[in-house]
Amino acid sequence: LHSFPTRRSSDLVCSFKTGRTATFRFQQKHYKQLTFGVVGDSLFYFNETQGATEYNIYTGERKVYLPGIAVSRTFRDASGSTWFATLGQGVFRLNSDEFRNIHLKMPGMELSSIHSVTRIGAMLMVGDDQNYIASFSLPDMVLRRSVSLTGVCHNRIINIGHFADGTYWLASDRGMEKSTPGFIRQAY
């Protein structure tokens, strides 16, 4: 599944498996798109300021999740659960048709806006807009650790990656950083 921008205010979504395509128009006057999310070869997510719309390219069916909540990212883990990261409302897990919500608030701070979510082994790692990374154990979703590599500041953690040696890389508004498994900053 891939998205191609077109010359007009629209995107073309194409399945590499079936060759089926769909075009989505965007209203420039009421633009509310935050990001796109792709899950497998059939599901395309429009993460917007008013929820997430799932489009199934095989069936043409659309589903809306979390109406009225700003969704920044959509992710599916190895166990099949779909995760929605939000701006100020925490992380939601959709397991079948049941939602579970976890609010993320760091000490002395307002509710976090989640900008990245990824599964690394038996941990779910999330990055927020206040330069914090939180790790939750799966499947129970117990907060195991929350840490800031460089202190609290306005800095979105946009992506979290994992190297074979156990170190992490973090992409943020301020660039790329590498840390130890204990989240001690190594390089930037």
C-alpha positions as CSV (number, residue, x, y, z in Angstrom):
1,L,0.0,0.0,0.0
2,H,1.4,3.4,-1.0
3,S,0.3,7.0,-1.2
4,F,1.2,9.2,-4.1
5,P,0.6,13.0,-4.1
6,T,-1.2,14.3,-7.2
7,R,-1.3,17.7,-8.7
8,R,-4.7,18.5,-7.3
9,S,-5.6,18.6,-3.6
10,S,-5.8,14.8,-3.3
11,D,-3.7,11.7,-2.8
12,L,-3.8,8.4,-4.7
13,V,-3.6,5.3,-2.6
14,C,-2.4,2.2,-4.5
15,S,-2.2,-1.4,-3.4
16,F,0.9,-3.1,-4.8
17,K,-0.7,-6.5,-4.2
18,T,-3.9,-6.0,-6.1
19,G,-3.2,-2.9,-8.2
20,R,-6.4,-1.3,-6.9
21,T,-6.3,2.5,-6.4
22,A,-8.4,5.0,-4.7
23,T,-8.2,8.8,-4.8
24,F,-9.0,11.0,-1.8
25,R,-9.7,14.7,-2.1
26,F,-8.7,17.2,0.6
27,Q,-10.6,20.3,1.3
28,Q,-7.9,23.0,1.5
29,K,-10.3,25.4,3.3
30,H,-10.9,22.9,6.1
31,Y,-7.7,21.0,6.1
32,K,-7.4,18.8,9.2
33,Q,-4.9,16.1,8.1
34,L,-2.1,15.4,10.6
35,T,-0.4,12.2,9.2
36,F,-1.1,9.0,7.2
37,G,-0.8,5.5,8.6
38,V,-0.4,2.3,6.5
39,V,-1.1,-1.1,8.1
40,G,-0.4,-4.1,5.9
41,D,-1.5,-4.0,2.3
42,S,-5.2,-3.1,2.9
43,L,-5.6,-0.5,5.6
44,F,-4.9,3.2,5.2
45,Y,-5.4,5.6,8.1
46,F,-6.1,9.3,7.8
47,N,-5.0,10.7,11.2
48,E,-6.7,14.0,11.7
49,T,-7.6,16.7,14.2
50,Q,-11.0,15.1,14.6
51,G,-10.1,11.4,14.8
52,A,-8.7,8.7,12.6
53,T,-10.5,7.3,9.5
54,E,-9.6,3.8,8.4
55,Y,-10.0,3.0,4.7
56,N,-9.9,-0.6,3.5
57,I,-8.6,-0.5,0.0
58,Y,-10.0,-4.1,-0.7
59,T,-13.6,-3.4,0.4
60,G,-13.8,0.4,0.1
61,E,-15.2,0.4,3.7
62,R,-14.4,3.3,6.0
63,K,-14.5,3.4,9.8
64,V,-14.0,6.4,12.1
65,Y,-12.1,5.9,15.4
66,L,-11.8,8.4,18.2
67,P,-14.1,11.1,16.7
68,G,-13.3,14.6,18.2
69,I,-9.8,13.6,19.3
70,A,-6.7,14.7,17.5
71,V,-4.9,11.5,16.3
72,S,-1.2,11.9,15.4
73,R,-0.1,8.3,14.6
74,T,-1.6,4.9,13.9
75,F,0.4,1.7,14.5
76,R,-0.3,-2.1,14.6
77,D,1.8,-4.3,16.8
78,A,2.8,-8.0,16.2
79,S,-0.2,-9.2,18.3
80,G,-2.7,-7.5,16.0
81,S,-3.7,-4.6,18.3
82,T,-4.0,-1.2,16.6
83,W,-2.6,1.8,18.5
84,F,-3.6,5.4,18.2
85,A,-1.3,8.1,19.5
86,T,-3.1,11.4,20.3
87,L,-2.3,15.0,20.9
88,G,-3.0,15.5,24.6
89,Q,-5.3,12.5,25.2
90,G,-2.7,9.7,25.6
91,V,-2.4,6.4,23.8
92,F,-5.4,4.3,22.8
93,R,-5.3,0.6,22.0
94,L,-7.9,-1.0,19.8
95,N,-8.1,-4.8,20.4
96,S,-11.0,-6.0,18.3
97,D,-13.7,-3.4,18.9
98,E,-12.6,-2.5,22.5
99,F,-10.6,0.6,23.3
100,R,-8.2,1.0,26.2
101,N,-6.9,4.5,26.9
102,I,-3.7,5.4,28.8
103,H,-3.1,9.1,29.7
104,L,0.5,10.1,29.8
105,K,1.5,12.9,32.1
106,M,5.0,13.5,33.2
107,P,5.7,14.9,36.6
108,G,4.9,18.6,36.8
109,M,3.8,18.7,33.2
110,E,0.5,18.9,31.3
111,L,-0.9,15.9,29.5
112,S,1.4,14.8,26.8
113,S,0.8,14.8,23.1
114,I,2.1,11.5,21.7
115,H,4.0,11.7,18.4
116,S,5.6,8.3,18.1
117,V,4.7,4.8,19.1
118,T,6.6,1.6,18.4
119,R,6.8,-1.9,19.7
120,I,10.3,-3.2,20.6
121,G,10.1,-6.8,21.9
122,A,7.7,-6.9,24.9
123,M,7.8,-3.1,25.3
124,L,5.7,-0.4,23.8
125,M,7.8,2.8,23.4
126,V,6.1,6.2,23.1
127,G,7.6,9.6,22.5
128,D,5.8,12.8,23.4
129,D,6.0,16.6,22.8
130,Q,7.9,17.3,26.0
131,N,11.1,15.4,25.2
132,Y,10.0,12.3,27.1
133,I,10.1,8.6,26.2
134,A,7.9,6.2,28.1
135,S,8.1,2.4,28.0
136,F,5.2,0.2,28.8
137,S,5.3,-3.6,29.3
138,L,3.0,-5.6,27.0
139,P,0.3,-6.8,27.1
140,D,-0.6,-5.4,30.5
141,M,0.4,-1.8,29.6
142,V,2.2,-1.0,32.9
143,L,4.4,2.1,32.7
144,R,7.9,0.7,33.4
145,R,10.0,3.9,32.8
146,S,9.7,7.5,31.6
147,V,12.8,9.5,30.9
148,S,14.0,12.6,29.1
149,L,17.5,12.4,27.6
150,T,18.2,16.1,27.7
151,G,15.7,17.5,30.2
152,V,12.1,18.7,29.8
153,C,11.6,21.0,26.9
154,H,9.3,21.5,23.9
155,N,10.7,18.8,21.6
156,R,8.6,16.2,19.8
157,I,10.0,12.7,19.8
158,I,8.9,11.7,16.3
159,N,10.4,8.2,15.9
160,I,12.1,5.6,18.1
161,G,14.3,2.9,16.6
162,H,16.3,0.0,18.1
163,F,19.7,-1.3,17.1
164,A,20.7,-5.0,17.4
165,D,23.2,-4.1,20.2
166,G,20.3,-2.8,22.4
167,T,20.9,0.9,21.8
168,Y,18.1,3.2,20.6
169,W,18.0,6.1,18.1
170,L,15.5,8.9,18.5
171,A,14.3,11.3,15.8
172,S,13.0,14.6,17.2
173,D,12.5,18.2,16.2
174,R,16.1,18.8,17.2
175,G,17.6,16.0,15.2
176,M,18.8,12.4,15.7
177,E,20.2,11.1,19.0
178,K,21.5,7.7,20.0
179,S,21.1,6.3,23.6
180,T,22.1,3.3,25.7
181,P,19.5,0.7,26.6
182,G,19.1,2.7,29.9
183,F,18.4,5.9,27.9
184,I,21.7,7.6,28.6
185,R,22.6,9.9,25.7
186,Q,25.5,8.7,23.6
187,A,25.6,10.8,20.5
188,Y,23.6,13.5,18.7
